[in-house]
């Protein structure tokens, strides 16, 4: 296999981009920790979306592969749901409870994290989600919801790049 490194081509920009992307995924996990009060020991985190992008089972470079182990390392139990990617994810993610649907992933969760922007997640019954959760908190890493709408339903809400 030919690579830029084999041909002594400059790869500094590519390597820097990969490092920045990896650091960004870790910051996403930190956002979940912040919303949960900084300590995830004994907490359950529901994760919606495991794949790299919606409408696929592709797990290559999926943010969930970095975020979930970070949450687990901080002491969280993780429950997850993805419409197509759970079989692939089950080979790559350990000690995750794979759920039958988004409401199952939200059941008794201390926070719900949206990692992949599946259309199905945009249409969730947020009142039902809130009733299922132990603590009504959503970390929307894909900005699929309007903050004021989610907060008006009684959720603590965090998103990326907006207040």
Buried (B, 14 or more C-beta within 10 A) or exposed (E): EEEEEEEEEEBEEEEEEEEEEEEEBEEBBBBBBEBBEEEBEEBBBBBBBBBBEBEBBEBEEBBBBBBBBBBBEBEBBBBBBBBBBBEBBEEBBEEBEBBEEBBBBBBEBBBBBBBBBBEBBEEBEBEEBBEBBEBBBBBBBBEBBEBEEBEEBEBBBBBEEEE
